[in-house]
Amino acid sequence: MIVPHVPCDDPVRCQRCGHVAERGHLAGPPYARQSLRGIHHLAPGDCEPDEYVTVCPDCGAQDPFDDAVTCAECSSYPCICTPLGR
């Protein structure tokens, strides 16, 4: 099965394996993994939030994402200004 490349608005790439994702998707599954459980008291002022780390779903690296390289002409990843196959 061939998965088509869809242009990303704000792409990020894993520095370890090259996995590309939308920056907006990093806050949810499968990219966010709970690292510390917060303290949840009955009094709202005493609560501490859970802490999460960003994880690459392909290689398992923690916090590996950096900006992806975009095309200089169309500013897209992957490039959409040239036809596929060239």
N, C-alpha and C positions, 0 to 999 in steps of 0.2 A: 504494500500500500504506500503510495507516494503522498506525503503531506505537503500541501502547497505553502509557499512562503507568503505570509501576510505582512504588509508593511506595518511597522510599529511606530506609534507616535513618539514615544520616549523609550527607545531600546536600551537595555543594559545587557552586558555579556559576562559570563563567568570567566574569570581570569585563568581558571584551572583547566576547564574542559571545553569552553566556547559556547555553552548553552546560552541562548538569547531569550530574553523575556521582556515584557512591559514593566517599567518601573512601578506603575500603579498596582500590578499584581503581586509584588513582593511582600505586601502586608498580609496576604492570606495564604491558605493552603495551596500547593504543597511547599511554598517557599518560606513560610514562617514556622519556626519550631520553638516551643516554650523552653526557655532556659532556666528560669526561676519562677517558682510559684509565689505570688504576692501574699501578704498578710491581709486576711479579710475578717475584720471585726464587725460587730453590729453597729458601732458608732462610725458613720461615714468619714469623719475627720481623721480617724486612726488607721484607715485602710491604706495599703500599699499595693500598687498594680503588679500584675504578672509581667515578667520580662521575656522578650522573644529575641531570637537571632534569625538572620536570614540564611537559608540553606539552599544550595543548588540541588534540585531533585535528581539530577543525573549522576553527579560525582560525590555528593554529600559534603562538599566544602562549606565552611561557615564564613559568612560575610565576604563572598568572593566577587560580588558584582561590581563592575565598573562600566562607564559609558561605552556603548558599542560604537564602532566606526560607521559613520553614515556617508553616503555619497555626497561629494562636494557640489554637484550640480543640482540634484533633486532633494537633498537633505533627508533621504529615506534609507531605511535598512529593511530588507535588501533593496538595492537600487531598482527603481521603477522607470528610469528614463531610457533604458536600453531593453530591447526585447530579450526574453529568455533564450538561452542557447547560443548566444554570440560571445 
